[in-house]
Amino acid sequence: MARQLWCAEFRITLCLLFVTVTFQAKSQSQLLPTSRDLNLKLGRQIYFDSSSVVHPALGPLFSDEVANDSATRDSLLVGLNPKSQEWQKKNWIYRKLFLEHLIEVNDSGYTFYLDFLPDLQIGRGGSENLWLNTRGLELGGRIGKGFAFTSYFFENQARFPRYYTNYATENRVIPGQGRARSFGKYGFDYAYSGGTLSYTPSRYVNFQLGYDKNFIGDGYRSLLLSDNAFNYPFLKVTVTLGKVRYMAMYAQLIDFYEHFDLERYNQDNPYPKKNALFHYLSWNVSRRLSIGLFENVMWQPRGFDFSYVNPLVFARPVEFANGSPDKVLAGVNASYKIADRYVVYGQFMLNEFRGKDFFSGKGHWATKHGEQLGIKGFDIFKLERLNAQVEFNTVRPYSYSSKEHFTNYGHYNQPLAHPFGANFREFLAIATYRYRRVDFRVQATSAMYGLDQGGLNFGKDIYKSYDTRVSEDGIFTGNGLRTNLYYADARLAYILNPKNNLRLELGFTWRREKNVETSIQESFFNIGLRSSFRSLYTDF
């Protein structure tokens, strides 16, 4: 009987897919990078100037939904810079340096581009020389209006600031970029690749098959799903009906945790995997208000599990019906537009809920939730391209953790949400301004979190089992070794080519981490030739 029902459902799915494909594609499939800085700079177009119904919290965004229906990825990026003169457009060298991709083909039915992406930096931190030697390639394009593709590869050698080196050594990953080998005395050698195929057979449906990152939220951080961790393979289906958009994504993650025995695994015995299902329902209630509902299920591979195949079911009841062997995360995202220039946004994440404990105020360990509240503005003081945002994030201890590491909310030894993990509060402010080709960015962050001490688990490290918690009650944010983090960063750049973000950049960073046991302060500067729209976080 079960097999007959499955066959019937499979036939229905095929029929729906056939009907979908027979529609004429009416929208593009090109995706914008998930870069938080790029989204802030394009914020006016994303939230206020678009002629389409945009769901800005679900990234990466579709380029044709931003600004107007005919917008392309390249046109949006070039639009950030002043228009070129006619003589400049006729000069081949000028075009390749400042206007075009290295190789660029534009036809009425298809486009193609190929870029060399360097990220070459030298700097100084205290008495140490710092440097980064990255060579990257990216290719992409579209075929018709229904199919788009991107693919990239980066080869890297680097010597990082001390705090960054300590993190990479302790966690055995370069943040957001995967595993690395040692290079020289204090350096690292690492490479990674990614890409996405995007297919839009009709204006209602989009399919994505990728090895990349995703983001859910309107903020700089996300407590639901961020682009903090390394790339992962995924299959994503997005359905749009008027003001409602629904996303279902299946992903396979790496269970690469802190105490993992690397020597046991090689080419014949790869790293253990875990499975993840993500649902997000976005509703533009009005021209100003948008609300989204999120859920996630993590489970250890146990053969092919048909329980989560149907993308339209609520995952929590299914998980409960299976005997609750898996881990469920739920959340809400919302944004409201003010005065055609400002957006107030927020998130609420819930990892576990017990009514009597939630409202008791005793700080029960199982009261696991997080909140985000922020505001961002565009063309502030009516000064074009002056954008800023202020954001507050907090997550209670043991949130995102699980009884076993293979069902926690992590991938490749990093959190899938906020890079701090849990047990923290954070305030941050970011401002960007662009005048012609000169680009300026400044960020300030103040955070408080509780570190583990005395061999006890106070709830910040999501890879530690919550069964090792310090107590049942009296669990509050900041428990443990209460630590304050202050971080400031300023970047001044001259944009050479907006299509691949090639720029000459000068940067300065100051960081201080302080608690009753130690106080570590670092400051360093760097200068370099940089490109690409990667979101690589160093503010942790």
NORJOGI-V951228 format. One line per field, one symbol per residue. psi: psi as a letter, one per 20 degrees, with the letter a starting at -180 (. if undefined). burial: 1 if it has 16 or more other C-alpha atoms within 10 Angstrom, else 0. A space follows every 50 residues. Layout:
# NORJOGI-V951228
psi->???
burial->???
This chain:
# NORJOGI-V951228
psi->gghggggghghgggghhggghiqppjqrjpqqqjphgghhhjhghghhiq iroqniinqqqphiipgrhjqrgghgghiiqqqqrhhhhiogggghhihr rgppporhirqqqpqpnqnoqqapodjppqqpnppqppqraqobiipqqq qqpppqqqorrghgggghghikqpojjaqqqqobgjrqpqqrrrrppppn hrihqpppornbqrporiagrpifprkgrrqqqqppppppndjppppppp qprpmnrgkpnhhipahimrqqrqqqppppoponhahhpppqpqqqppqp plaooihjgoiiqphghghhhijliappprrppqqpppkkhqpprrqppo hqpoghhgjhjilqhjnorqqpprpqqqlqkkopjoqqqpqpqqpqqiqi rrhqhijrmrplkqqidpiidalrqppqpppqppodjppppqqpppqpro qqqkjqojjgoiippiijqhrgrkoqpiqbnpppppppppppqoogohhj kpqpppqpppppppaihroppqqqrqqroqrrkqnopjm.
burial->00000000000000000001000010111111111111111111111101 00111111111111111100111101110110000000000000110111 10000000000111111111111110000111111111111111111111 11110111111010100110111111111100000011111111111111 11111111111111111111111111111111111111110001111111 11111111000000000000101111111111110000111111111111 00000001001000110010000001111111111110001111111111 11000001000011111111111111111000001111111111111111 11001111111111111111111111111111110011111111111111 11000011111111110011000011111111111111111111111111 1111111111111000000000111111111110100011
